[in-house]
Amino acid sequence: MVDIVNPGWAPIYLSNLTEDIPGYLEAPSNALAYSWTHFLGGHNGRLGTRDDVTLHQRYMDDIAESSRQAIDTVDPTPYFIRYGDNAWAAVKGYLDEIARVAAAPVTEKYTGVIAAADVYTESTTFWVMQSIRLDLGHGSQVHP
């Protein structure tokens, strides 16, 4: 579970820099299927517990659900109007807004519950949202 769950802490940048968001989201369920009481998260100086893994799982599930909602509701039109022919600037503004909108309720819910939730939730949300769009095809013209 090194670089999956950081006991008591939010994942650092972009879901602990994972390249496999679907696998990252599935890992806690896989780990909880085994009988154990402690795990080595690899960082932050303490042993992890099943409760740490369950909390991480809820946090990531909330990010994924909030990302789906934001993908479905944030309107890209203002960004394409604002940036005109600069399509890449419009896409960046639009995707950044989806991440901001999706991260806001998760940050609020977990600040004070998971350390650094106020610092890293938006970058993790961006990475999860991109995977939902690109790996799973949700709300995207790109097909998996």
Phi and psi in radians as a Rosetta constraint file:
Dihedral C 1 N 2 CA 2 C 2 CIRCULARHARMONIC -1.051 0.35
Dihedral N 2 CA 2 C 2 N 3 CIRCULARHARMONIC 2.314 0.35
Dihedral C 2 N 3 CA 3 C 3 CIRCULARHARMONIC 1.148 0.35
Dihedral N 3 CA 3 C 3 N 4 CIRCULARHARMONIC 0.340 0.35
Dihedral C 3 N 4 CA 4 C 4 CIRCULARHARMONIC -1.927 0.35
Dihedral N 4 CA 4 C 4 N 5 CIRCULARHARMONIC -1.115 0.35
Dihedral C 4 N 5 CA 5 C 5 CIRCULARHARMONIC -1.993 0.35
Dihedral N 5 CA 5 C 5 N 6 CIRCULARHARMONIC 2.193 0.35
Dihedral C 5 N 6 CA 6 C 6 CIRCULARHARMONIC -1.790 0.35
Dihedral N 6 CA 6 C 6 N 7 CIRCULARHARMONIC 1.815 0.35
Dihedral C 6 N 7 CA 7 C 7 CIRCULARHARMONIC -0.857 0.35
Dihedral N 7 CA 7 C 7 N 8 CIRCULARHARMONIC 2.044 0.35
Dihedral C 7 N 8 CA 8 C 8 CIRCULARHARMONIC 1.447 0.35
Dihedral N 8 CA 8 C 8 N 9 CIRCULARHARMONIC -0.055 0.35
Dihedral C 8 N 9 CA 9 C 9 CIRCULARHARMONIC -2.174 0.35
Dihedral N 9 CA 9 C 9 N 10 CIRCULARHARMONIC 2.644 0.35
Dihedral C 9 N 10 CA 10 C 10 CIRCULARHARMONIC -1.228 0.35
Dihedral N 10 CA 10 C 10 N 11 CIRCULARHARMONIC 2.690 0.35
Dihedral C 10 N 11 CA 11 C 11 CIRCULARHARMONIC -1.061 0.35
Dihedral N 11 CA 11 C 11 N 12 CIRCULARHARMONIC 2.452 0.35
Dihedral C 11 N 12 CA 12 C 12 CIRCULARHARMONIC -1.294 0.35
Dihedral N 12 CA 12 C 12 N 13 CIRCULARHARMONIC 2.937 0.35
Dihedral C 12 N 13 CA 13 C 13 CIRCULARHARMONIC -0.221 0.35
Dihedral N 13 CA 13 C 13 N 14 CIRCULARHARMONIC 2.280 0.35
Dihedral C 13 N 14 CA 14 C 14 CIRCULARHARMONIC 0.881 0.35
Dihedral N 14 CA 14 C 14 N 15 CIRCULARHARMONIC 0.886 0.35
Dihedral C 14 N 15 CA 15 C 15 CIRCULARHARMONIC 0.990 0.35
Dihedral N 15 CA 15 C 15 N 16 CIRCULARHARMONIC 0.911 0.35
Dihedral C 15 N 16 CA 16 C 16 CIRCULARHARMONIC 1.009 0.35
Dihedral N 16 CA 16 C 16 N 17 CIRCULARHARMONIC 0.558 0.35
Dihedral C 16 N 17 CA 17 C 17 CIRCULARHARMONIC 1.062 0.35
Dihedral N 17 CA 17 C 17 N 18 CIRCULARHARMONIC 0.485 0.35
Dihedral C 17 N 18 CA 18 C 18 CIRCULARHARMONIC -1.202 0.35
Dihedral N 18 CA 18 C 18 N 19 CIRCULARHARMONIC 2.607 0.35
Dihedral C 18 N 19 CA 19 C 19 CIRCULARHARMONIC -1.746 0.35
Dihedral N 19 CA 19 C 19 N 20 CIRCULARHARMONIC -0.108 0.35
Dihedral C 19 N 20 CA 20 C 20 CIRCULARHARMONIC -2.264 0.35
Dihedral N 20 CA 20 C 20 N 21 CIRCULARHARMONIC 1.434 0.35
Dihedral C 20 N 21 CA 21 C 21 CIRCULARHARMONIC -1.106 0.35
Dihedral N 21 CA 21 C 21 N 22 CIRCULARHARMONIC -0.791 0.35
Dihedral C 21 N 22 CA 22 C 22 CIRCULARHARMONIC -0.987 0.35
Dihedral N 22 CA 22 C 22 N 23 CIRCULARHARMONIC -0.735 0.35
Dihedral C 22 N 23 CA 23 C 23 CIRCULARHARMONIC -1.180 0.35
Dihedral N 23 CA 23 C 23 N 24 CIRCULARHARMONIC -0.658 0.35
Dihedral C 23 N 24 CA 24 C 24 CIRCULARHARMONIC -1.086 0.35
Dihedral N 24 CA 24 C 24 N 25 CIRCULARHARMONIC -0.742 0.35
Dihedral C 24 N 25 CA 25 C 25 CIRCULARHARMONIC -1.213 0.35
Dihedral N 25 CA 25 C 25 N 26 CIRCULARHARMONIC -0.499 0.35
Dihedral C 25 N 26 CA 26 C 26 CIRCULARHARMONIC -1.457 0.35
Dihedral N 26 CA 26 C 26 N 27 CIRCULARHARMONIC -0.431 0.35
Dihedral C 26 N 27 CA 27 C 27 CIRCULARHARMONIC -0.978 0.35
Dihedral N 27 CA 27 C 27 N 28 CIRCULARHARMONIC -0.768 0.35
Dihedral C 27 N 28 CA 28 C 28 CIRCULARHARMONIC -1.045 0.35
Dihedral N 28 CA 28 C 28 N 29 CIRCULARHARMONIC -0.731 0.35
Dihedral C 28 N 29 CA 29 C 29 CIRCULARHARMONIC -1.076 0.35
Dihedral N 29 CA 29 C 29 N 30 CIRCULARHARMONIC -0.727 0.35
Dihedral C 29 N 30 CA 30 C 30 CIRCULARHARMONIC -1.083 0.35
Dihedral N 30 CA 30 C 30 N 31 CIRCULARHARMONIC -0.766 0.35
Dihedral C 30 N 31 CA 31 C 31 CIRCULARHARMONIC -1.150 0.35
Dihedral N 31 CA 31 C 31 N 32 CIRCULARHARMONIC -0.712 0.35
Dihedral C 31 N 32 CA 32 C 32 CIRCULARHARMONIC -1.232 0.35
Dihedral N 32 CA 32 C 32 N 33 CIRCULARHARMONIC -0.250 0.35
Dihedral C 32 N 33 CA 33 C 33 CIRCULARHARMONIC -1.250 0.35
Dihedral N 33 CA 33 C 33 N 34 CIRCULARHARMONIC -0.307 0.35
Dihedral C 33 N 34 CA 34 C 34 CIRCULARHARMONIC -1.649 0.35
Dihedral N 34 CA 34 C 34 N 35 CIRCULARHARMONIC 2.738 0.35
Dihedral C 34 N 35 CA 35 C 35 CIRCULARHARMONIC -1.578 0.35
Dihedral N 35 CA 35 C 35 N 36 CIRCULARHARMONIC 1.958 0.35
Dihedral C 35 N 36 CA 36 C 36 CIRCULARHARMONIC -2.737 0.35
Dihedral N 36 CA 36 C 36 N 37 CIRCULARHARMONIC 2.853 0.35
Dihedral C 36 N 37 CA 37 C 37 CIRCULARHARMONIC -2.098 0.35
Dihedral N 37 CA 37 C 37 N 38 CIRCULARHARMONIC -0.404 0.35
Dihedral C 37 N 38 CA 38 C 38 CIRCULARHARMONIC -2.417 0.35
Dihedral N 38 CA 38 C 38 N 39 CIRCULARHARMONIC 2.616 0.35
Dihedral C 38 N 39 CA 39 C 39 CIRCULARHARMONIC -2.439 0.35
Dihedral N 39 CA 39 C 39 N 40 CIRCULARHARMONIC 2.777 0.35
Dihedral C 39 N 40 CA 40 C 40 CIRCULARHARMONIC -1.723 0.35
Dihedral N 40 CA 40 C 40 N 41 CIRCULARHARMONIC 1.905 0.35
Dihedral C 40 N 41 CA 41 C 41 CIRCULARHARMONIC -1.379 0.35
Dihedral N 41 CA 41 C 41 N 42 CIRCULARHARMONIC -0.291 0.35
Dihedral C 41 N 42 CA 42 C 42 CIRCULARHARMONIC 1.593 0.35
Dihedral N 42 CA 42 C 42 N 43 CIRCULARHARMONIC -0.186 0.35
Dihedral C 42 N 43 CA 43 C 43 CIRCULARHARMONIC -2.538 0.35
Dihedral N 43 CA 43 C 43 N 44 CIRCULARHARMONIC 2.900 0.35
Dihedral C 43 N 44 CA 44 C 44 CIRCULARHARMONIC 1.225 0.35
Dihedral N 44 CA 44 C 44 N 45 CIRCULARHARMONIC 0.210 0.35
Dihedral C 44 N 45 CA 45 C 45 CIRCULARHARMONIC 1.311 0.35
Dihedral N 45 CA 45 C 45 N 46 CIRCULARHARMONIC 0.276 0.35
Dihedral C 45 N 46 CA 46 C 46 CIRCULARHARMONIC -2.575 0.35
Dihedral N 46 CA 46 C 46 N 47 CIRCULARHARMONIC 2.747 0.35
Dihedral C 46 N 47 CA 47 C 47 CIRCULARHARMONIC -1.177 0.35
Dihedral N 47 CA 47 C 47 N 48 CIRCULARHARMONIC 2.585 0.35
Dihedral C 47 N 48 CA 48 C 48 CIRCULARHARMONIC -1.635 0.35
Dihedral N 48 CA 48 C 48 N 49 CIRCULARHARMONIC 2.807 0.35
Dihedral C 48 N 49 CA 49 C 49 CIRCULARHARMONIC -2.165 0.35
Dihedral N 49 CA 49 C 49 N 50 CIRCULARHARMONIC 3.005 0.35
Dihedral C 49 N 50 CA 50 C 50 CIRCULARHARMONIC -1.048 0.35
Dihedral N 50 CA 50 C 50 N 51 CIRCULARHARMONIC -0.651 0.35
Dihedral C 50 N 51 CA 51 C 51 CIRCULARHARMONIC -1.081 0.35
Dihedral N 51 CA 51 C 51 N 52 CIRCULARHARMONIC -0.654 0.35
Dihedral C 51 N 52 CA 52 C 52 CIRCULARHARMONIC -1.074 0.35
Dihedral N 52 CA 52 C 52 N 53 CIRCULARHARMONIC -0.760 0.35
Dihedral C 52 N 53 CA 53 C 53 CIRCULARHARMONIC -1.163 0.35
Dihedral N 53 CA 53 C 53 N 54 CIRCULARHARMONIC -0.736 0.35
Dihedral C 53 N 54 CA 54 C 54 CIRCULARHARMONIC -1.117 0.35
Dihedral N 54 CA 54 C 54 N 55 CIRCULARHARMONIC -0.732 0.35
Dihedral C 54 N 55 CA 55 C 55 CIRCULARHARMONIC -1.113 0.35
Dihedral N 55 CA 55 C 55 N 56 CIRCULARHARMONIC -0.779 0.35
Dihedral C 55 N 56 CA 56 C 56 CIRCULARHARMONIC -1.021 0.35
Dihedral N 56 CA 56 C 56 N 57 CIRCULARHARMONIC -0.764 0.35
Dihedral C 56 N 57 CA 57 C 57 CIRCULARHARMONIC -1.066 0.35
Dihedral N 57 CA 57 C 57 N 58 CIRCULARHARMONIC -0.781 0.35
Dihedral C 57 N 58 CA 58 C 58 CIRCULARHARMONIC -1.107 0.35
Dihedral N 58 CA 58 C 58 N 59 CIRCULARHARMONIC -0.759 0.35
Dihedral C 58 N 59 CA 59 C 59 CIRCULARHARMONIC -1.015 0.35
Dihedral N 59 CA 59 C 59 N 60 CIRCULARHARMONIC -0.866 0.35
Dihedral C 59 N 60 CA 60 C 60 CIRCULARHARMONIC -1.172 0.35
Dihedral N 60 CA 60 C 60 N 61 CIRCULARHARMONIC -0.665 0.35
Dihedral C 60 N 61 CA 61 C 61 CIRCULARHARMONIC -1.095 0.35
Dihedral N 61 CA 61 C 61 N 62 CIRCULARHARMONIC -0.694 0.35
Dihedral C 61 N 62 CA 62 C 62 CIRCULARHARMONIC -1.129 0.35
Dihedral N 62 CA 62 C 62 N 63 CIRCULARHARMONIC -0.706 0.35
Dihedral C 62 N 63 CA 63 C 63 CIRCULARHARMONIC -1.076 0.35
Dihedral N 63 CA 63 C 63 N 64 CIRCULARHARMONIC -0.798 0.35
Dihedral C 63 N 64 CA 64 C 64 CIRCULARHARMONIC -1.107 0.35
Dihedral N 64 CA 64 C 64 N 65 CIRCULARHARMONIC -0.779 0.35
Dihedral C 64 N 65 CA 65 C 65 CIRCULARHARMONIC -1.156 0.35
Dihedral N 65 CA 65 C 65 N 66 CIRCULARHARMONIC -0.770 0.35
Dihedral C 65 N 66 CA 66 C 66 CIRCULARHARMONIC -1.109 0.35
Dihedral N 66 CA 66 C 66 N 67 CIRCULARHARMONIC -0.608 0.35
Dihedral C 66 N 67 CA 67 C 67 CIRCULARHARMONIC -1.135 0.35
Dihedral N 67 CA 67 C 67 N 68 CIRCULARHARMONIC -0.768 0.35
Dihedral C 67 N 68 CA 68 C 68 CIRCULARHARMONIC -1.038 0.35
Dihedral N 68 CA 68 C 68 N 69 CIRCULARHARMONIC -0.779 0.35
Dihedral C 68 N 69 CA 69 C 69 CIRCULARHARMONIC -1.089 0.35
Dihedral N 69 CA 69 C 69 N 70 CIRCULARHARMONIC -0.762 0.35
Dihedral C 69 N 70 CA 70 C 70 CIRCULARHARMONIC -1.174 0.35
Dihedral N 70 CA 70 C 70 N 71 CIRCULARHARMONIC -0.697 0.35
Dihedral C 70 N 71 CA 71 C 71 CIRCULARHARMONIC -1.002 0.35
Dihedral N 71 CA 71 C 71 N 72 CIRCULARHARMONIC -0.700 0.35
Dihedral C 71 N 72 CA 72 C 72 CIRCULARHARMONIC -1.339 0.35
Dihedral N 72 CA 72 C 72 N 73 CIRCULARHARMONIC -0.314 0.35
Dihedral C 72 N 73 CA 73 C 73 CIRCULARHARMONIC -2.071 0.35
Dihedral N 73 CA 73 C 73 N 74 CIRCULARHARMONIC -0.447 0.35
Dihedral C 73 N 74 CA 74 C 74 CIRCULARHARMONIC -1.288 0.35
Dihedral N 74 CA 74 C 74 N 75 CIRCULARHARMONIC 2.229 0.35
Dihedral C 74 N 75 CA 75 C 75 CIRCULARHARMONIC -1.523 0.35
Dihedral N 75 CA 75 C 75 N 76 CIRCULARHARMONIC 2.159 0.35
Dihedral C 75 N 76 CA 76 C 76 CIRCULARHARMONIC -1.354 0.35
Dihedral N 76 CA 76 C 76 N 77 CIRCULARHARMONIC -0.285 0.35
Dihedral C 76 N 77 CA 77 C 77 CIRCULARHARMONIC -0.897 0.35
Dihedral N 77 CA 77 C 77 N 78 CIRCULARHARMONIC -0.844 0.35
Dihedral C 77 N 78 CA 78 C 78 CIRCULARHARMONIC -1.018 0.35
Dihedral N 78 CA 78 C 78 N 79 CIRCULARHARMONIC -0.532 0.35
Dihedral C 78 N 79 CA 79 C 79 CIRCULARHARMONIC -1.302 0.35
Dihedral N 79 CA 79 C 79 N 80 CIRCULARHARMONIC -0.637 0.35
Dihedral C 79 N 80 CA 80 C 80 CIRCULARHARMONIC -1.304 0.35
Dihedral N 80 CA 80 C 80 N 81 CIRCULARHARMONIC -0.544 0.35
Dihedral C 80 N 81 CA 81 C 81 CIRCULARHARMONIC -1.191 0.35
Dihedral N 81 CA 81 C 81 N 82 CIRCULARHARMONIC -0.827 0.35
Dihedral C 81 N 82 CA 82 C 82 CIRCULARHARMONIC -1.055 0.35
Dihedral N 82 CA 82 C 82 N 83 CIRCULARHARMONIC -0.762 0.35
Dihedral C 82 N 83 CA 83 C 83 CIRCULARHARMONIC -1.712 0.35
Dihedral N 83 CA 83 C 83 N 84 CIRCULARHARMONIC -0.088 0.35
Dihedral C 83 N 84 CA 84 C 84 CIRCULARHARMONIC 0.933 0.35
Dihedral N 84 CA 84 C 84 N 85 CIRCULARHARMONIC -2.078 0.35
Dihedral C 84 N 85 CA 85 C 85 CIRCULARHARMONIC -1.294 0.35
Dihedral N 85 CA 85 C 85 N 86 CIRCULARHARMONIC -0.179 0.35
Dihedral C 85 N 86 CA 86 C 86 CIRCULARHARMONIC -1.516 0.35
Dihedral N 86 CA 86 C 86 N 87 CIRCULARHARMONIC 1.340 0.35
Dihedral C 86 N 87 CA 87 C 87 CIRCULARHARMONIC -1.054 0.35
Dihedral N 87 CA 87 C 87 N 88 CIRCULARHARMONIC -0.630 0.35
Dihedral C 87 N 88 CA 88 C 88 CIRCULARHARMONIC -1.181 0.35
Dihedral N 88 CA 88 C 88 N 89 CIRCULARHARMONIC -0.618 0.35
Dihedral C 88 N 89 CA 89 C 89 CIRCULARHARMONIC -1.148 0.35
Dihedral N 89 CA 89 C 89 N 90 CIRCULARHARMONIC -0.692 0.35
Dihedral C 89 N 90 CA 90 C 90 CIRCULARHARMONIC -1.108 0.35
Dihedral N 90 CA 90 C 90 N 91 CIRCULARHARMONIC -0.791 0.35
Dihedral C 90 N 91 CA 91 C 91 CIRCULARHARMONIC -1.080 0.35
Dihedral N 91 CA 91 C 91 N 92 CIRCULARHARMONIC -0.761 0.35
Dihedral C 91 N 92 CA 92 C 92 CIRCULARHARMONIC -1.072 0.35
Dihedral N 92 CA 92 C 92 N 93 CIRCULARHARMONIC -0.831 0.35
Dihedral C 92 N 93 CA 93 C 93 CIRCULARHARMONIC -1.037 0.35
Dihedral N 93 CA 93 C 93 N 94 CIRCULARHARMONIC -0.764 0.35
Dihedral C 93 N 94 CA 94 C 94 CIRCULARHARMONIC -1.103 0.35
Dihedral N 94 CA 94 C 94 N 95 CIRCULARHARMONIC -0.863 0.35
Dihedral C 94 N 95 CA 95 C 95 CIRCULARHARMONIC -1.168 0.35
Dihedral N 95 CA 95 C 95 N 96 CIRCULARHARMONIC -0.663 0.35
Dihedral C 95 N 96 CA 96 C 96 CIRCULARHARMONIC -1.087 0.35
Dihedral N 96 CA 96 C 96 N 97 CIRCULARHARMONIC -0.681 0.35
Dihedral C 96 N 97 CA 97 C 97 CIRCULARHARMONIC -1.156 0.35
Dihedral N 97 CA 97 C 97 N 98 CIRCULARHARMONIC -0.720 0.35
Dihedral C 97 N 98 CA 98 C 98 CIRCULARHARMONIC -1.004 0.35
Dihedral N 98 CA 98 C 98 N 99 CIRCULARHARMONIC -0.818 0.35
Dihedral C 98 N 99 CA 99 C 99 CIRCULARHARMONIC -1.087 0.35
Dihedral N 99 CA 99 C 99 N 100 CIRCULARHARMONIC -0.751 0.35
Dihedral C 99 N 100 CA 100 C 100 CIRCULARHARMONIC -1.075 0.35
Dihedral N 100 CA 100 C 100 N 101 CIRCULARHARMONIC -0.839 0.35
Dihedral C 100 N 101 CA 101 C 101 CIRCULARHARMONIC -1.093 0.35
Dihedral N 101 CA 101 C 101 N 102 CIRCULARHARMONIC -0.773 0.35
Dihedral C 101 N 102 CA 102 C 102 CIRCULARHARMONIC -1.203 0.35
Dihedral N 102 CA 102 C 102 N 103 CIRCULARHARMONIC -0.656 0.35
Dihedral C 102 N 103 CA 103 C 103 CIRCULARHARMONIC -1.295 0.35
Dihedral N 103 CA 103 C 103 N 104 CIRCULARHARMONIC -0.552 0.35
Dihedral C 103 N 104 CA 104 C 104 CIRCULARHARMONIC -0.931 0.35
Dihedral N 104 CA 104 C 104 N 105 CIRCULARHARMONIC -0.904 0.35
Dihedral C 104 N 105 CA 105 C 105 CIRCULARHARMONIC -1.209 0.35
Dihedral N 105 CA 105 C 105 N 106 CIRCULARHARMONIC -0.524 0.35
Dihedral C 105 N 106 CA 106 C 106 CIRCULARHARMONIC -1.245 0.35
Dihedral N 106 CA 106 C 106 N 107 CIRCULARHARMONIC -0.754 0.35
Dihedral C 106 N 107 CA 107 C 107 CIRCULARHARMONIC -1.030 0.35
Dihedral N 107 CA 107 C 107 N 108 CIRCULARHARMONIC -0.803 0.35
Dihedral C 107 N 108 CA 108 C 108 CIRCULARHARMONIC -1.079 0.35
Dihedral N 108 CA 108 C 108 N 109 CIRCULARHARMONIC -0.752 0.35
Dihedral C 108 N 109 CA 109 C 109 CIRCULARHARMONIC -1.162 0.35
Dihedral N 109 CA 109 C 109 N 110 CIRCULARHARMONIC -0.656 0.35
Dihedral C 109 N 110 CA 110 C 110 CIRCULARHARMONIC -1.815 0.35
Dihedral N 110 CA 110 C 110 N 111 CIRCULARHARMONIC -0.136 0.35
Dihedral C 110 N 111 CA 111 C 111 CIRCULARHARMONIC -1.124 0.35
Dihedral N 111 CA 111 C 111 N 112 CIRCULARHARMONIC 2.217 0.35
Dihedral C 111 N 112 CA 112 C 112 CIRCULARHARMONIC 1.571 0.35
Dihedral N 112 CA 112 C 112 N 113 CIRCULARHARMONIC -0.162 0.35
Dihedral C 112 N 113 CA 113 C 113 CIRCULARHARMONIC -1.836 0.35
Dihedral N 113 CA 113 C 113 N 114 CIRCULARHARMONIC -0.801 0.35
Dihedral C 113 N 114 CA 114 C 114 CIRCULARHARMONIC -2.093 0.35
Dihedral N 114 CA 114 C 114 N 115 CIRCULARHARMONIC 2.176 0.35
Dihedral C 114 N 115 CA 115 C 115 CIRCULARHARMONIC -1.029 0.35
Dihedral N 115 CA 115 C 115 N 116 CIRCULARHARMONIC 2.434 0.35
Dihedral C 115 N 116 CA 116 C 116 CIRCULARHARMONIC 1.212 0.35
Dihedral N 116 CA 116 C 116 N 117 CIRCULARHARMONIC 0.232 0.35
Dihedral C 116 N 117 CA 117 C 117 CIRCULARHARMONIC -1.050 0.35
Dihedral N 117 CA 117 C 117 N 118 CIRCULARHARMONIC -0.587 0.35
Dihedral C 117 N 118 CA 118 C 118 CIRCULARHARMONIC -1.267 0.35
Dihedral N 118 CA 118 C 118 N 119 CIRCULARHARMONIC -0.305 0.35
Dihedral C 118 N 119 CA 119 C 119 CIRCULARHARMONIC -1.699 0.35
Dihedral N 119 CA 119 C 119 N 120 CIRCULARHARMONIC -0.752 0.35
Dihedral C 119 N 120 CA 120 C 120 CIRCULARHARMONIC -1.907 0.35
Dihedral N 120 CA 120 C 120 N 121 CIRCULARHARMONIC -0.115 0.35
Dihedral C 120 N 121 CA 121 C 121 CIRCULARHARMONIC -1.077 0.35
Dihedral N 121 CA 121 C 121 N 122 CIRCULARHARMONIC -0.703 0.35
Dihedral C 121 N 122 CA 122 C 122 CIRCULARHARMONIC -1.143 0.35
Dihedral N 122 CA 122 C 122 N 123 CIRCULARHARMONIC -0.716 0.35
Dihedral C 122 N 123 CA 123 C 123 CIRCULARHARMONIC -1.207 0.35
Dihedral N 123 CA 123 C 123 N 124 CIRCULARHARMONIC -0.671 0.35
Dihedral C 123 N 124 CA 124 C 124 CIRCULARHARMONIC -1.125 0.35
Dihedral N 124 CA 124 C 124 N 125 CIRCULARHARMONIC -0.733 0.35
Dihedral C 124 N 125 CA 125 C 125 CIRCULARHARMONIC -1.078 0.35
Dihedral N 125 CA 125 C 125 N 126 CIRCULARHARMONIC -0.720 0.35
Dihedral C 125 N 126 CA 126 C 126 CIRCULARHARMONIC -1.005 0.35
Dihedral N 126 CA 126 C 126 N 127 CIRCULARHARMONIC -0.798 0.35
Dihedral C 126 N 127 CA 127 C 127 CIRCULARHARMONIC -1.158 0.35
Dihedral N 127 CA 127 C 127 N 128 CIRCULARHARMONIC -0.746 0.35
Dihedral C 127 N 128 CA 128 C 128 CIRCULARHARMONIC -1.136 0.35
Dihedral N 128 CA 128 C 128 N 129 CIRCULARHARMONIC -0.778 0.35
Dihedral C 128 N 129 CA 129 C 129 CIRCULARHARMONIC -1.050 0.35
Dihedral N 129 CA 129 C 129 N 130 CIRCULARHARMONIC -0.742 0.35
Dihedral C 129 N 130 CA 130 C 130 CIRCULARHARMONIC -1.107 0.35
Dihedral N 130 CA 130 C 130 N 131 CIRCULARHARMONIC -0.683 0.35
Dihedral C 130 N 131 CA 131 C 131 CIRCULARHARMONIC -1.139 0.35
Dihedral N 131 CA 131 C 131 N 132 CIRCULARHARMONIC -0.729 0.35
Dihedral C 131 N 132 CA 132 C 132 CIRCULARHARMONIC -1.060 0.35
Dihedral N 132 CA 132 C 132 N 133 CIRCULARHARMONIC -0.707 0.35
Dihedral C 132 N 133 CA 133 C 133 CIRCULARHARMONIC -1.238 0.35
Dihedral N 133 CA 133 C 133 N 134 CIRCULARHARMONIC -0.884 0.35
Dihedral C 133 N 134 CA 134 C 134 CIRCULARHARMONIC -1.586 0.35
Dihedral N 134 CA 134 C 134 N 135 CIRCULARHARMONIC -0.703 0.35
Dihedral C 134 N 135 CA 135 C 135 CIRCULARHARMONIC -1.369 0.35
Dihedral N 135 CA 135 C 135 N 136 CIRCULARHARMONIC -0.661 0.35
Dihedral C 135 N 136 CA 136 C 136 CIRCULARHARMONIC -1.828 0.35
Dihedral N 136 CA 136 C 136 N 137 CIRCULARHARMONIC -0.211 0.35
Dihedral C 136 N 137 CA 137 C 137 CIRCULARHARMONIC 1.342 0.35
Dihedral N 137 CA 137 C 137 N 138 CIRCULARHARMONIC 0.205 0.35
Dihedral C 137 N 138 CA 138 C 138 CIRCULARHARMONIC -1.242 0.35
Dihedral N 138 CA 138 C 138 N 139 CIRCULARHARMONIC 2.093 0.35
Dihedral C 138 N 139 CA 139 C 139 CIRCULARHARMONIC 1.202 0.35
Dihedral N 139 CA 139 C 139 N 140 CIRCULARHARMONIC 0.327 0.35
Dihedral C 139 N 140 CA 140 C 140 CIRCULARHARMONIC -2.178 0.35
Dihedral N 140 CA 140 C 140 N 141 CIRCULARHARMONIC 2.679 0.35
Dihedral C 140 N 141 CA 141 C 141 CIRCULARHARMONIC -1.444 0.35
Dihedral N 141 CA 141 C 141 N 142 CIRCULARHARMONIC -0.112 0.35
Dihedral C 141 N 142 CA 142 C 142 CIRCULARHARMONIC -1.539 0.35
Dihedral N 142 CA 142 C 142 N 143 CIRCULARHARMONIC 2.228 0.35
Dihedral C 142 N 143 CA 143 C 143 CIRCULARHARMONIC -1.704 0.35
Dihedral N 143 CA 143 C 143 N 144 CIRCULARHARMONIC 2.367 0.35
